[in-house]
Amino acid sequence: MQTSVLLPYGISDFTKIAERGYVFVDKTSYIELLEKNGESYVSFLRPRRFGKSLFISLLSCYYDIAYRERFEELFGKYYIGKNPTPFANSYRILTFDFSGISAENAKLTYQGFLNKVRRYVKHFLLSLSYFFFFSSAGYSFSKNTPEQIIEELFLCYPQDVPIYLLIDEYDHFTNDILLRSLGEFRSMVMRSGYVRKFYEVIKSATRIGVVDKIFITGVLPVTLDSLTSGFNILKHLTHHEEYQAMMGFTEEEVRKLLRLVVGQDSAKEEEVMQEMRYYYNGYKFIPDSAQNLYNSDMVLYFLEEYKRKHTYPRQMLDANIAPNYFRLKQVFRLAEEVGAREVIDEILEKGRVKGELVYQFNFEGPIGRKEFISLLYYLGSLTLEGETLGGLMIFRIPNKVIGQLYWTYYAYLLQEEAQMAGGSSILQGILDEMAETGEARPFFEYFEFFYKFFRTGIFGV
């Protein structure tokens, strides 16, 4: 029998969650923590589907002056509603979401970035008209470059209320470019690149008080670190222990959600919890942390499926988080290009690898083993297990789902390269079918024969 609890699977709009009675894992105490610690310009990185967009939406609703009259309605039952901070509803929110930009070639990427900047600036100008008479006649959308568009906005902004700038998926398109063409990536974010110029204008706006706060999310530190001299005002909180669970779910939070679905049946709760732990648990972003994190999308997908008939989903991996196989192939190609293929070999053989965690990439110089391992870590293909006495990090495959779908694909690429068993055409058909239908069972069955080439347990994690 289906459980009536409303789970916010696939919903990243906080107002919808609050208005329609969806279950919300309360992360609002982190708003208080950010203010208490005086964090004005923040970047925070996590792999895909870790709740980054929802947290951006949460910040937008909490700080936007437009939601002042709805504060109790939206936040009253959560921690921050009972403990409001001094800056609640005291900003105008300027948001950018840079996902969905084509990285097929340099021209399309530039045009996509330009169109995104225009669209979000236009939306912001429209919001200004709700508060006072504001004419955009002096603002020209004929400006030719992203930095000119946003600079013009800051110049004509009335400055009666400061701006809180929120940027979601800041690196979504640049990551694909990095994997496709290192030269194109460098030209875009370094020296006189248009992305770098865009952020230089934002930095200037913080100096004159137009932009008072910034919160940026993404997956890789590659773009922001390449902008260091042009945008060196951010505090990177990705590896700060007190913020580790700001996105994603702790085991305690997962258990509370599970209890809403299974009720008071403690035996069933423990049985299902053990299964979820096996498939989904395992992310750690602080080497000596006692707790692992769950990918929030994986958890909500499982519970949404389980609550219907109280049986496990036929497919334990949500199709929305299934890997982009073209991107994985590009990662594999990059490994060969930078001489780091032995890293993949070692992980497939041992399930883990030791290396130095790179906090700041420098693409002015060569990319080597440590940069490649860190790239896999930030993408979510690896996570931290611990630290050696010599200070090296121990990276491992996070959980069974990642082990099976990501690392089994790398094994397939090795097989294809070696032309083993002559089965590449068969497997390609299976991959095509999986991409269309989401059914992974034939993929796993085919690879059973391949496991004999590697030590037992690598993909089971």
C-alpha positions, 0 to 999 in steps of 0.5 A: 500500500502506498504511503501518503508522505510527500517526498521532494524527489526531483524538486529544487524549488524551496517555495514549492516544498514549503507550500505543498507540504513536501518533507524537507530535510532541514538544512536551515541551521547552516544559514545561521552558521554562515552568518555567524562565521561572517562568510560573505563570499562563498564557494561550495562544491559537491558531485551531481545531485547532492542538493546544490540547487535546492540550497540555492533556492533556500538562500534565495527565499530566505534573503530575498526582500520580496519574501519578507511578508511570507517569512513565517509561512515559508520558514516558521516550522524550520530551525531558521524560522525559530532562530532568524538571523539579522540579514533575513529578507534584506537583499535583492537576489540576482541568480545565475544558473549556468547549466544547460550550456552547449559545450559542443564548440567554442562558438556555441558555448560563448553564445550560450553563456551570453544568452544566460547572462542576458536572461537572468539580468532581464529577470532581475530588472523585472523584479526591481519594478515590483518595488519602485518605479524603475525604468530600464530605458537606460539599460541596453541589451544590445551590449555585446559581451557578458561582462558588459551586460552585468557591468551595465546592470551594476552601474544603473542599479539604484543601490537602495538595497544590496545584492546577494549574488547566487550562482548555481552550476557555475562550472557545468559547461566549463567541465565539459570543455576541460575534458574536450579541449584543455587549450580551449578551456585555458583561453576561456577562463585565463588571461583575457577569457570572457568567463574571467572578465565576467567574474572580474566585474562581479569582484569590482561590484563587491568593492563599491558595495553593490554586491554584498554577498555571494554563494557559488555552487559547482562540481569542480574547482577548476574554473574558480581556481583558474580565475584566482587573480581576477576573482580571489575573494571567495572562501572555499568551504568545500572541505571545512568539517563544520559544513560537510553535511550542508548538502547531502544526507547524513545517516540520521537524516536518511533514517528519519526519512525512511521511518516516514515510509516504513512506519514503526516497523523497526525490523523492516527499518533496519533491513531497508537501511542496511540495503540503502547503506550498501548501495548509496552510502559512502561519500566523505569530504573530510578524511578524518570525519566519522560520518559518511554522506548519502547522495540526496537524489539517490535516497529520495529516488529509492524511497519514492519507489519503495513507498509505492509497494514497499518493495525495492526498485527494480533498478537501484540507480536513478536514471537521472543520476546515471553517468553520462557515458560520453563524459566518462569516455572523455575522462578516460581519454584525458587519463591517457593524454596526461599519462594517468591511465595507471590510476584507473588500472589501480582502482579497478584492481584494488578499489582504492588509490593513494594520492595528494588531494588538489585543492587548487588546480593550476592548468598553466602547467602540466596535469599529472597523477594527483590532478587526475585523481582529484578530478575523479574525486570532485566528480564523485567517482571517488571519495575519501577513505582516510589519510596515510601517516605520510599525509597522502589521501586514500581515495576509494569507490564511494558505494556499490552503485558508483562501483557498478555503473562508473567503474564497470564502464572504465573496465569496458573501455579497457576491454574495448581497447584490448579487443578482449573477447570480441564483444564490444559490438554486443556491449555497445548495443546493451549500452544503447538500450540502457541509455534509452530504457534505463534498464541496467540488468543486461549490462550487469549480466554481461559484465559478470564474465569480465570480473574474473580479470579483477580482484573480487569485491572491487565493484561490490564495494 
